[in-house]
Amino acid sequence: MSRRSRSVSGMDTGVGFFATHDAIDPGSLARLVEDRGHESLFFAEHTHIPAERRTPYGAGEELPRKYWHTYDLFVALTAAAAATSKLRVGSGICLVIQRDPIITAKEVASVDVLSGGRLEFGVGAGWNREEIANHGTDPRQRMTVLRERVEAMKAIWTQDEATYHGEHVSFERIWSWPKPAQRPHPPILVGGSGPTVLDRVLSFGDAWFPNHSAEGILERTQELQHRAERRIDVIVIGVPPDPGVLERYERAGLRRAVHWLPSDHRGPVERALDRWETAIADFHGA
């Protein structure tokens, strides 16, 4: 299939995917998405799912099995970046509170350099309290941990000799290379839709990255732009193949609309891409 543009006026389009071992592999998917003209591809992350879980799944149904069958996030991102030349590759989202920030800073910088500066770093605190606790983080402190770990990674990316001291993260005078290809660092997309998420976006993010199912996205986008003293993008993931939704988001000035693809083999993935592209084409023709 020939390459063709998939932007919606000033708003780019991308796709999200749970990269699992029993679905199309990350490299093949990335080539497909790039060849069909989309701007970006985002991979979800879960290290594991506790077999005994009390935290309810937000979608209100049984947790899909793809949540505990995903590849490691940065392995999938590397495969996608190596298979493409223009596609933006990103985390949707990286569960930073479950990760060592020094190691994660190294992984982010490495993928960014190896991809030629094509990484989008979506971050969040996650929703599964038992999963969080298994990584040694108190779920009640997850937002503070998230902020400190992102701040610490920024220090590593931007300082030749990095130092950071917080309540949960602390190190003195460390060397860590490579530095990211993008300066000062890859875009940090802050996921979430809770009452304080805009505070986090303004504190340490370059964009807000909510799910389409979140309430009041357009109203909160206006609030964010009113409060911001710098450019803050809004990127929505989970956008349905609906030209009317695309029109509302484009008019609101959103940066990017991202549609979830099924974690499946190539055929079902291509059919889902067809539906997404039909919605984009219908909006262009409106």
C-alpha positions, 0 to 999 in steps of 0.5 A: 500500500502506498504511503499517504498522509493521515493528518486531520488538518492541523491534527495528526493521527496515530494508533495505540497498541498492546504489543503482545507475544501472540499478536502482530510483532511490534516491528511489522506493526510499525512498518504497516502504520508508517506505510499507511501514513500515520504519524505515531504509534504508542505501546501500552505497558504492564510488567505483570498483573497480580493474580489476586487483585482488588483494584477494579478495572476502570472500564467496568468489565473483566480485565482483558488478557492482553494486560499480562501478555505484553512485551517489555515496553522499551524492547517493543519501542526499539523494534518499532523504531528499527523497522521505520524511518519517520514514525514517531514511537511512544509509550502510552503510557510508561508506568514510571512509578514501577521503574528505577528512574536512572535505568529508565532515563538510560532507556529513554535516551537510548531509544531516542538516539537510536531512532533519530529523535522520534520518541514520545515519552508518555508517563503515568502513575497507573491504576492497579494498586496491587501492581504498584505495590509489588514494585515497592511503591506505596500507591498512596504516594504514587503521584509524588513518586511520579513527579520526582522520578520524572524530575530526576530523569530530566536532570539526568538528560540535561546535566553532564553531572546530574544531581537530584534530591527528593523524598523518594529519589536521591542521587549525587553527581552521576554521569549517564550517557547517551543524552537524548537526541531531542533537546532538552529531552523527548516530549513528556506526555502526562497521562491521567484524568483525575482532579489534579492531572492538569497540575502535573501537566503544568509542573513537569509535562509537555502535553496532556495525554488523557483517554477519550473516555475521560469526562470534560476533555474539551473544557479541561483543555481550555482550562489548561491553555488558560493556565499555561504560560508555555505551549502545552499540547493535548493528545487524546488516546482511545479515539473512536473511528468517528468523524464527528469526534475528530471534528470536535477535537480538531476544532479544539486545537488538539495536537494528535488523535490516537486510536487503539488497535486490537491486539491481534494478527495482521488481518484484524489489525488491518481491518481496524486501520481501515475503519480508522482511516475511513473515519479520517477520510469522511472527516476530510470530505465533510 
